[in-house]
Amino acid sequence: MKDESDAINKYSSSMIKIPHQWLKILPLLALVFLMVSLMGDQRSTPTPAQKSVRSATDSHSGHNHKADAASTPAEGSKGMDHRAEGSQGMERNAEGSQGMEPDPVKQRRMGIHHFNEGNRFLGQGQYDQAIHNYEMALNHDPDIHEVYINLSTVYLKLKDYQRASQTLATLRTKKPDLPSLHYNLACYYSLTQQTDLSLEALKKALDLGYSRIEDIKTDPDLTQVRQTPGYREWSKTF
């Protein structure tokens, strides 16, 4: 028993002695520690409102990507061209309602754009698209004279001689001394078996400065007029 009591006394003497004043505030310290722990857990756990905000943001982001993909127009889409031009027309109407005139420089630029697009489609043999773009070019700027020339060329290729004649007649009121106007008139007259008028138009084209002699000699549209004695005699002069 003596050995055991000595061991207990030694153990008691080796224990940390806590001041009596600290023992009184230990329960309060434990309560504060518990409250701090609970607050930390609440911060790390997202609330239902926070979850819904994240979800809405993610879904909105995805919707924007889908909208961008759907609104990208296909190149060369005729319907899309109509919609684009329709929106520009609405803008022009809005400007007109405010007493503002359309910007002629912008209209000229858009006209040239459609003229170039029409030339591209003409070169590819897509005549409907070429006509559409030439008409849009004239809607923007009716004074781009080359558009009438190429539009009449398309109509001649389609054998729509009435519209070809109307197109050239319109150009004649705007630019009567344009050499290419009279060349295309010669083609129209030759294709419609009016060889005398075709020869007169060819002579007029050269008098005004038309210089592509090789076209006159080889253009299939001028086959009929080249077979006439009047053309053969005249062709000796160039």
Buried (B, 14 or more C-beta within 10 A) or exposed (E): EEEEEEEEEEEEEEEEEEEEEEEEEEEEEEEEEEEEEEEEEEEEEEEEEEEEEEEEEEEEEEEEEEEEEEEEEEEBEEEEBEEEBEEBEEEBEEEEEEEEEBEEEEBBEBBBBBBEBBBBBBEEEBBEBBBBBBEBBBBBBBEBEBBBBBBBBBBBBEEBBEBBBEBBEBBBEEBEEBBBBBBBBBBBBBBBEBBEBBBBBBBBBBEBEBEEEEBBEEBEBBEBBBEBEBBEEBEEEE
